[in-house]
């Protein structure tokens, strides 16, 4: 699992300085080393897997339930680093699928037709 985390980090974080400690205890670095260091640690394999599969939803949940621990910097620093990355590269299909499913279920469960929008 650590190899997958490392590959995703290298692809997603190009600028900045992020250190990630996996649930297995392996320390990984991502970014070009610029800016203040931000360090996070996964407390469980489950949280790590969930964040990898659906980062848009699960990152915040993992932070709130304590399974993602910010050891250096703040959660705001982490979010600023993530949002500052060039997002022109497409995510792999396995990362896009949960978002597409969530969006389609939302529109199916919450239709807003002409009569309802008045």
N, CA, C and O of each residue as an XYZ file, in Angstrom:
472
protein
N       0.819     -1.193      0.000
C       0.000      0.000      0.000
C       0.865      1.259      0.000
O       0.482      2.273     -0.584
N       2.025      1.202      0.650
C       2.896      2.376      0.721
C       3.403      2.795     -0.654
O       3.588      3.985     -0.906
N       3.629      1.843     -1.538
C       4.086      2.158     -2.898
C       3.017      2.953     -3.646
O       3.333      3.871     -4.403
N       1.757      2.595     -3.430
C       0.655      3.311     -4.081
C       0.577      4.739     -3.548
O       0.416      5.686     -4.318
N       0.693      4.890     -2.233
C       0.669      6.218     -1.617
C       1.804      7.073     -2.191
O       1.599      8.233     -2.547
N       2.984      6.494     -2.275
C       4.133      7.225     -2.799
C       3.914      7.654     -4.248
O       4.225      8.789     -4.612
N       3.386      6.767     -5.066
C       3.148      7.089     -6.477
C       2.118      8.206     -6.621
O       2.283      9.103     -7.448
N       1.072      8.155     -5.831
C       0.040      9.189     -5.906
C       0.580     10.531     -5.414
O       0.307     11.572     -6.013
N       1.342     10.504     -4.330
C       1.919     11.753     -3.816
C       2.840     12.401     -4.838
O       2.776     13.612     -5.049
N       3.693     11.610     -5.473
C       4.629     12.159     -6.454
C       3.890     12.764     -7.638
O       4.358     13.734     -8.234
N       2.746     12.201     -7.979
C       1.967     12.713     -9.100
C       1.145     13.942     -8.702
O       0.997     14.869     -9.499
N       0.614     13.956     -7.484
C      -0.315     15.009     -7.071
C       0.367     16.248     -6.498
O      -0.101     17.366     -6.714
N       1.462     16.061     -5.773
C       2.124     17.184     -5.099
C       3.440     17.474     -5.807
O       4.416     16.743     -5.639
N       3.466     18.529     -6.588
C       4.670     18.906     -7.339
C       5.390     20.077     -6.682
O       6.619     20.144     -6.700
N       4.618     21.006     -6.098
C       5.194     22.192     -5.448
C       4.949     22.079     -3.947
O       3.975     21.457     -3.521
N       5.811     22.667     -3.159
C       5.626     22.668     -1.716
C       6.473     21.620     -1.025
O       7.395     21.053     -1.612
N       6.142     21.375      0.237
C       6.943     20.480      1.063
C       6.014     19.673      1.965
O       5.614     20.146      3.029
N       5.676     18.477      1.550
C       4.752     17.627      2.301
C       5.447     16.336      2.704
O       6.017     15.635      1.868
N       5.393     16.031      4.000
C       5.878     14.752      4.509
C       4.672     13.958      4.999
O       3.852     14.460      5.769
N       4.579     12.724      4.547
C       3.474     11.853      4.921
C       4.049     10.614      5.588
O       4.948      9.965      5.052
N       3.523     10.295      6.761
C       3.879      9.043      7.425
C       2.695      8.114      7.246
O       1.586      8.408      7.691
N       2.941      6.990      6.592
C       1.862      6.052      6.317
C       1.461      5.316      7.593
O       2.126      5.423      8.623
N       0.378      4.580      7.507
C      -0.090      3.809      8.663
C       0.929      2.756      9.069
O       0.991      2.369     10.236
N       1.728      2.289      8.116
C       2.766      1.301      8.410
C       4.016      1.935      9.018
O       4.923      1.223      9.448
N       4.072      3.272      9.056
C       5.204      3.961      9.662
C       6.268      4.430      8.697
O       7.302      4.940      9.128
N       6.047      4.273      7.408
C       7.023      4.701      6.407
C       6.874      6.194      6.141
O       5.764      6.676      5.916
N       7.979      6.925      6.164
C       7.974      8.362      5.911
C       8.196      8.620      4.423
O       9.144      8.102      3.833
N       7.327      9.416      3.824
C       7.406      9.757      2.412
C       7.444     11.270      2.276
O       6.839     11.983      3.075
N       8.147     11.758      1.275
C       8.216     13.187      1.012
C       7.694     13.461     -0.387
O       7.894     12.667     -1.307
N       7.021     14.594     -0.535
C       6.494     14.990     -1.842
C       6.700     16.481     -2.014
O       6.766     17.230     -1.040
N       6.799     16.896     -3.248
C       6.986     18.298     -3.563
C       8.428     18.627     -3.870
O       9.304     17.763     -3.855
N       8.651     19.903     -4.151
C       9.994     20.346     -4.514
C      10.780     20.900     -3.325
O      11.908     21.360     -3.498
N      10.204     20.862     -2.126
C      10.896     21.319     -0.934
C      10.729     22.796     -0.640
O      11.271     23.300      0.343
N       9.983     23.492     -1.482
C       9.788     24.926     -1.251
C       8.661     25.131     -0.242
O       7.763     24.299     -0.116
N       8.724     26.227      0.456
C       7.678     26.554      1.410
C       7.856     25.851      2.741
O       8.753     25.025      2.911
N       6.985     26.192      3.684
C       7.096     25.585      5.012
C       6.753     24.093      4.970
O       5.878     23.684      4.208
N       7.429     23.286      5.774
C       7.119     21.853      5.779
C       5.767     21.570      6.438
O       5.432     22.133      7.480
N       5.020     20.703      5.816
C       3.739     20.256      6.348
C       3.855     18.746      6.506
O       4.242     18.047      5.570
N       3.524     18.250      7.680
C       3.661     16.819      7.949
C       2.327     16.262      8.426
O       1.674     16.825      9.304
N       1.936     15.129      7.815
C       0.720     14.440      8.236
C       1.041     12.978      8.495
O       2.032     12.446      7.996
N       0.189     12.341      9.282
C       0.367     10.921      9.593
C      -0.992     10.244      9.584
O      -1.962     10.764     10.135
N      -1.052      9.084      8.957
C      -2.264      8.265      8.977
C      -2.207      7.360     10.193
O      -1.199      6.694     10.429
N      -3.280      7.333     10.961
C      -3.332      6.513     12.166
C      -3.800      5.091     11.868
O      -3.601      4.191     12.685
N      -4.420      4.879     10.706
C      -4.914      3.534     10.395
C      -4.841      3.270      8.895
O      -4.891      4.193      8.082
N      -4.724      1.999      8.548
C      -4.726      1.583      7.144
C      -6.057      1.935      6.484
O      -6.099      2.335      5.320
N      -7.131      1.782      7.234
C      -8.474      2.059      6.700
C      -8.593      3.515      6.278
O      -9.076      3.805      5.184
N      -8.159      4.427      7.129
C      -8.218      5.856      6.800
C      -7.350      6.164      5.589
O      -7.754      6.928      4.713
N      -6.188      5.589      5.533
C      -5.274      5.793      4.411
C      -5.914      5.328      3.110
O      -5.873      6.037      2.104
N      -6.498      4.151      3.130
C      -7.147      3.601      1.939
C      -8.321      4.474      1.501
O      -8.487      4.744      0.311
N      -9.143      4.918      2.471
C     -10.301      5.732      2.134
C      -9.897      7.078      1.543
O     -10.525      7.544      0.593
N      -8.867      7.704      2.084
C      -8.405      8.981      1.554
C      -7.845      8.795      0.141
O      -8.037      9.659     -0.714
N      -7.170      7.701     -0.108
C      -6.649      7.441     -1.455
C      -7.770      7.231     -2.460
O      -7.675      7.691     -3.597
N      -8.823      6.548     -2.057
C      -9.911      6.253     -2.976
C     -10.795      7.456     -3.256
O     -11.261      7.631     -4.382
N     -11.035      8.288     -2.247
C     -11.920      9.440     -2.415
C     -11.412     10.620     -1.583
O     -11.992     10.943     -0.547
N     -10.337     11.259     -2.031
C      -9.734     12.318     -1.215
C     -10.646     13.517     -0.993
O     -10.583     14.147      0.063
N     -11.491     13.846     -1.965
C     -12.362     15.014     -1.830
C     -13.283     14.895     -0.621
O     -13.552     15.892      0.049
N     -13.757     13.721     -0.342
C     -14.673     13.505      0.769
C     -13.953     13.025      2.026
O     -14.226     13.511      3.124
N     -13.056     12.093      1.872
C     -12.490     11.390      3.023
C     -11.363     12.115      3.752
O     -11.095     11.803      4.912
N     -10.702     13.064      3.116
C      -9.621     13.772      3.794
C     -10.150     14.518      5.019
O      -9.599     14.399      6.114
N     -11.210     15.278      4.826
C     -11.802     16.013      5.943
C     -12.368     15.105      7.009
O     -12.232     15.375      8.202
N     -13.007     14.023      6.581
C     -13.564     13.068      7.542
C     -12.455     12.422      8.373
O     -12.592     12.262      9.586
N     -11.372     12.059      7.722
C     -10.258     11.431      8.446
C      -9.643     12.401      9.444
O      -9.265     12.005     10.547
N      -9.543     13.670      9.061
C      -9.007     14.668      9.988
C      -9.945     14.838     11.188
O      -9.489     14.893     12.331
N     -11.237     14.919     10.930
C     -12.204     15.136     12.017
C     -12.277     13.963     12.981
O     -12.434     14.164     14.186
N     -12.166     12.739     12.471
C     -12.261     11.591     13.384
C     -10.914     11.187     13.990
O     -10.841     10.216     14.742
N      -9.855     11.922     13.669
C      -8.560     11.696     14.292
C      -7.702     10.638     13.631
O      -6.649     10.290     14.165
N      -8.116     10.112     12.487
C      -7.305      9.091     11.825
C      -6.303      9.695     10.837
O      -5.479      8.973     10.277
N      -6.366     11.003     10.621
C      -5.354     11.749      9.885
C      -4.871     12.839     10.833
O      -5.646     13.709     11.230
N      -3.604     12.794     11.192
C      -3.049     13.703     12.178
C      -2.088     14.666     11.486
O      -1.163     14.240     10.794
N      -2.310     15.951     11.676
C      -1.416     16.967     11.122
C      -0.350     17.235     12.174
O      -0.637     17.797     13.231
N       0.876     16.833     11.880
C       1.973     16.941     12.849
C       2.818     18.189     12.640
O       3.446     18.671     13.583
N       2.844     18.711     11.445
C       3.599     19.923     11.144
C       2.736     20.853     10.335
O       2.197     20.450      9.305
N       2.589     22.091     10.771
C       1.685     23.012     10.110
C       0.272     22.834     10.647
O       0.072     22.263     11.719
N      -0.691     23.320      9.902
C      -2.101     23.221     10.301
C      -2.898     22.583      9.179
O      -2.389     22.388      8.075
N      -4.148     22.261      9.468
C      -5.010     21.701      8.429
C      -5.217     22.730      7.315
O      -5.343     22.361      6.147
N      -5.252     24.007      7.669
C      -5.383     25.058      6.659
C      -4.156     25.084      5.740
O      -4.284     25.288      4.533
N      -2.970     24.877      6.318
C      -1.746     24.809      5.508
C      -1.797     23.626      4.545
O      -1.407     23.746      3.383
N      -2.278     22.488      5.032
C      -2.391     21.292      4.194
C      -3.352     21.540      3.038
O      -3.042     21.216      1.892
N      -4.508     22.108      3.330
C      -5.488     22.381      2.275
C      -4.950     23.402      1.276
O      -5.157     23.257      0.072
N      -4.260     24.436      1.768
C      -3.673     25.424      0.861
C      -2.644     24.777     -0.062
O      -2.577     25.100     -1.248
N      -1.847     23.870      0.482
C      -0.855     23.166     -0.338
C      -1.537     22.316     -1.407
O      -1.138     22.340     -2.571
N      -2.548     21.579     -1.020
C      -3.259     20.722     -1.977
C      -3.925     21.550     -3.061
O      -3.850     21.205     -4.240
N      -4.573     22.636     -2.675
C      -5.291     23.465     -3.643
C      -4.368     24.296     -4.522
O      -4.794     24.783     -5.569
N      -3.115     24.469     -4.118
C      -2.173     25.250     -4.920
C      -1.549     24.446     -6.058
O      -0.864     25.010     -6.910
N      -1.776     23.154     -6.078
C      -1.164     22.310     -7.101
C      -1.841     22.509     -8.446
O      -3.022     22.848     -8.520
N      -1.075     22.292     -9.509
C      -1.609     22.352    -10.864
C      -2.505     21.141    -11.069
O      -2.036     20.003    -11.034
N      -3.782     21.380    -11.281
C      -4.736     20.282    -11.380
C      -5.142     20.014    -12.821
O      -6.244     19.527    -13.071
N      -4.261     20.327    -13.779
C      -4.610     20.101    -15.172
C      -4.512     18.625    -15.540
O      -5.124     18.188    -16.514
N      -3.752     17.859    -14.774
C      -3.641     16.428    -15.051
C      -4.920     15.724    -14.617
O      -5.470     16.024    -13.558
N      -5.380     14.812    -15.414
C      -6.566     14.053    -15.058
C      -6.232     13.018    -14.000
O      -5.158     12.416    -14.013
N      -7.161     12.823    -13.094
C      -6.996     11.785    -12.081
C      -7.216     10.428    -12.735
O      -7.889     10.334    -13.761
N      -6.655      9.379    -12.148
C      -6.927      8.047    -12.680
C      -8.417      7.709    -12.512
O      -9.097      8.272    -11.653
N      -8.898      6.808    -13.323
C     -10.315      6.431    -13.312
C     -10.777      5.992    -11.932
O     -11.879      6.341    -11.509
N      -9.948      5.229    -11.223
C     -10.372      4.729     -9.921
C     -10.524      5.836     -8.887
O     -11.167      5.630     -7.858
N      -9.944      7.007     -9.142
C     -10.136      8.140     -8.244
C     -11.299      9.023     -8.705
O     -11.908      9.718     -7.891
N     -11.608      8.999    -10.000
C     -12.714      9.804    -10.515
C     -14.059      9.144    -10.296
O     -15.075      9.833    -10.192
N     -14.086      7.822    -10.224
C     -15.347      7.092    -10.134
C     -16.192      7.456     -8.905
O     -17.389      7.694     -9.064
N     -15.633      7.512     -7.694
C     -16.485      7.862     -6.548
C     -17.108      9.251     -6.669
O     -18.257      9.446     -6.271
N     -16.370     10.212     -7.210
C     -16.904     11.560     -7.372
C     -18.039     11.569     -8.398
O     -19.078     12.190     -8.170
N     -17.846     10.892     -9.510
C     -18.888     10.837    -10.532
C     -20.144     10.151    -10.000
O     -21.259     10.597    -10.271
N     -19.966      9.081     -9.253
C     -21.105      8.380     -8.667
C     -21.840      9.274     -7.684
O     -23.070      9.335     -7.700
N     -21.104      9.966     -6.830
C     -21.724     10.850     -5.845
C     -22.497     11.974     -6.535
O     -23.593     12.322     -6.097
N     -21.945     12.545     -7.602
C     -22.623     13.617     -8.320
C     -23.881     13.127     -9.023
O     -24.908     13.806     -9.011
N     -23.802     11.957     -9.631
C     -24.989     11.456    -10.331
C     -26.089     11.058     -9.348
O     -27.270     11.268     -9.623
N     -25.712     10.486     -8.208
C     -26.723     10.161     -7.198
C     -27.365     11.410     -6.629
O     -28.559     11.413     -6.330
N     -26.588     12.469     -6.475
C     -27.134     13.716     -5.968
C     -28.205     14.248     -6.920
O     -29.287     14.629     -6.476
N     -27.921     14.279     -8.202
C     -28.881     14.795     -9.176
C     -30.096     13.882     -9.312
O     -31.199     14.353     -9.591
N     -29.904     12.613     -9.123
C     -31.025     11.679     -9.192
C     -31.927     11.831     -7.967
O     -33.151     11.801     -8.091
N     -31.322     11.996     -6.776
C     -32.097     12.120     -5.539
C     -32.662     13.511     -5.339
O     -33.642     13.678     -4.613
N     -32.069     14.508     -5.962
C     -32.513     15.898     -5.792
C     -32.790     16.539     -7.143
O     -32.086     17.468     -7.539
N     -33.791     16.065     -7.850
C     -34.079     16.658     -9.157
C     -34.597     18.081     -9.000
O     -35.273     18.411     -8.026
N     -34.275     18.890     -9.950
C     -34.721     20.271     -9.914
C     -35.302     20.611    -11.295
O     -34.703     21.339    -12.087
N     -36.470     20.063    -11.540
C     -37.137     20.299    -12.805
C     -37.727     21.689    -12.889
O     -37.611     22.487    -11.960
N     -38.358     21.968    -14.009
C     -38.925     23.302    -14.243
C     -39.967     23.664    -13.177
O     -39.971     24.788    -12.676
N     -40.831     22.738    -12.834
C     -41.884     23.005    -11.844
C     -41.336     23.221    -10.442
O     -41.894     24.010     -9.680
N     -40.267     22.542    -10.092
C     -39.701     22.656     -8.744
C     -38.817     23.889     -8.599
O     -38.594     24.348     -7.478
N     -38.322     24.420     -9.663
C     -37.393     25.528     -9.567
C     -38.077     26.882     -9.410
O     -37.405     27.898     -9.231
N     -39.387     26.905     -9.473
C     -40.115     28.187     -9.360
C     -40.088     28.719     -7.963
O     -40.650     29.782     -7.696
